[in-house]
Amino acid sequence: MELNKIKHADCLEYLKSLPSDFVDLVVTDPPYNVSQKSDIKCGNFNVTKNFGDWDYGFDPIPVLQELKRVVKPTGQIYVFCATRQIPIYMQFFEDNCYFRNLLVWNKTNPAPRISKTNFLFANEYLLYAINEKCKMTEVTFNFSKQNEMHNIFITSALQGKERLKDKNRKALHPTQKPLAILKKLIEVSSNEGDVVLDPFMGVGSTAVACKELGRNFLGCELDERYVKLANIRLIQD
Ligand SMILES: C[S@@+](CC[C@H](N)C(=O)[O-])C[C@H]1O[C@@H](n2cnc3c(N)ncnc32)[C@H](O)[C@@H]1O
């Protein structure tokens, strides 16, 4: 299989094509199942919470089972998720892997709560596990300084130059993740030359982070438009 290439494919078909015990690290951002079909009225504007057909009815379990197979026993897995998905991932990692931590991405610019009937959703989460119970001396974990290893990332949701936009300044992907978070995870849990997998590449943020850090990447994305954007990004980077 070809390293440093994003395949246009469905995640399960793609994962089934990979050999067992091959991957050093998974950093991935699967669908959150949070989309809503109808827009939210905000004064004169309509705010859409519909990310795309891909964000409905996603079942993480078959994907997790395949990830477990392709990752080396001492390999590590980070999965971004929404609040309601935490128990699903946590249970899987407790039952089948070596659950290590729940990391929080605290967004300093969450979407406003127009109705003012609940708190804002300012956090997204990352479940962190090692594939199998093992001694930590066998695991790559590049701890830096105490104050750089808190289990919280405080940044704005992606905006500015890093956010891919069309000529009308509209975001090209609804959930593009910040490179700073991805790079931190990859630096801590892999070494140069290691193989990092993301079967939900979107516009290729994990791949770009790997390229910048000298790691090999592999992965796939269902939407061909996003694969093309990811490839343009990788050439430009
Ligand atoms: C949350 S987004 C990932 C965004 C990515 N982290 C980035 O920064 O661009 C999830 C992505 O998974 C893709 N996707 C959804 N279902 C998929 C499937 N069955 N196989 C592969 N990709 C899928 C979607 O098209 C979407 O781009």
PDBQT file of the ligand as one rigid body, heavy atoms in Angstrom, charges set to zero:
ROOT
HETATM    1  C1  LIG A 301     -15.268  15.694  10.760  1.00  0.00    +0.000 C 
HETATM    2  S1  LIG A 301     -14.785  15.629   9.108  1.00  0.00    +0.000 S 
HETATM    3  C2  LIG A 301     -13.004  15.547   9.144  1.00  0.00    +0.000 C 
HETATM    4  C3  LIG A 301     -12.364  16.901   8.922  1.00  0.00    +0.000 C 
HETATM    5  C4  LIG A 301     -10.851  16.849   8.940  1.00  0.00    +0.000 C 
HETATM    6  N1  LIG A 301     -10.356  16.591  10.282  1.00  0.00    +0.000 N 
HETATM    7  C5  LIG A 301     -10.239  18.128   8.412  1.00  0.00    +0.000 C 
HETATM    8  O1  LIG A 301      -9.576  18.852   9.188  1.00  0.00    +0.000 OA
HETATM    9  O2  LIG A 301     -10.444  18.427   7.241  1.00  0.00    +0.000 OA
HETATM   10  C6  LIG A 301     -15.235  14.005   8.695  1.00  0.00    +0.000 C 
HETATM   11  C7  LIG A 301     -14.949  13.646   7.269  1.00  0.00    +0.000 C 
HETATM   12  O3  LIG A 301     -15.227  12.257   7.097  1.00  0.00    +0.000 OA
HETATM   13  C8  LIG A 301     -15.733  12.064   5.782  1.00  0.00    +0.000 C 
HETATM   14  N2  LIG A 301     -16.487  10.814   5.821  1.00  0.00    +0.000 N 
HETATM   15  C9  LIG A 301     -17.740  10.607   6.297  1.00  0.00    +0.000 A 
HETATM   16  N3  LIG A 301     -18.097   9.324   6.179  1.00  0.00    +0.000 NA
HETATM   17  C10 LIG A 301     -17.027   8.679   5.644  1.00  0.00    +0.000 A 
HETATM   18  C11 LIG A 301     -16.773   7.338   5.276  1.00  0.00    +0.000 A 
HETATM   19  N4  LIG A 301     -17.701   6.387   5.436  1.00  0.00    +0.000 N 
HETATM   20  N5  LIG A 301     -15.566   7.025   4.744  1.00  0.00    +0.000 NA
HETATM   21  C12 LIG A 301     -14.614   7.996   4.574  1.00  0.00    +0.000 A 
HETATM   22  N6  LIG A 301     -14.798   9.300   4.882  1.00  0.00    +0.000 NA
HETATM   23  C13 LIG A 301     -15.992   9.640   5.416  1.00  0.00    +0.000 A 
HETATM   24  C14 LIG A 301     -16.569  13.295   5.495  1.00  0.00    +0.000 C 
HETATM   25  O4  LIG A 301     -16.707  13.532   4.110  1.00  0.00    +0.000 OA
HETATM   26  C15 LIG A 301     -15.783  14.387   6.227  1.00  0.00    +0.000 C 
HETATM   27  O5  LIG A 301     -14.943  15.093   5.347  1.00  0.00    +0.000 OA
ENDROOT
TORSDOF 0
